[in-house]
């Protein structure tokens, strides 16, 4: 894949998981309860956010970070690259990095 996002954009590959998760207390969380959030892997990064004063702020996420973001967000764009579907978003749309 030959794609380089610009500025504060991040290219993410969705992780699709069909298994249910189990809490520490033994309760199962069905996939339907988790549908509002999505996990993905960061594949490519822009150079960073450019402020109004022209200063470049580096991105926090790194390539191969597992990230969490909202599944239904109008600012997250689906893109096709080399026949595969990816998500293109600003770093600010990412809710967090998973350990």
Secondary structure, DSSP 8 states (H G I E B T S, - for coil): ------TTEEEEEEE---S-EE-TTS-EE-GGGGTTEEEEEEEEE-S-EE-TTS-EE--S--TT-EEEEESS-TTSEEEEETTEEEEEEEGGGEEEEE-
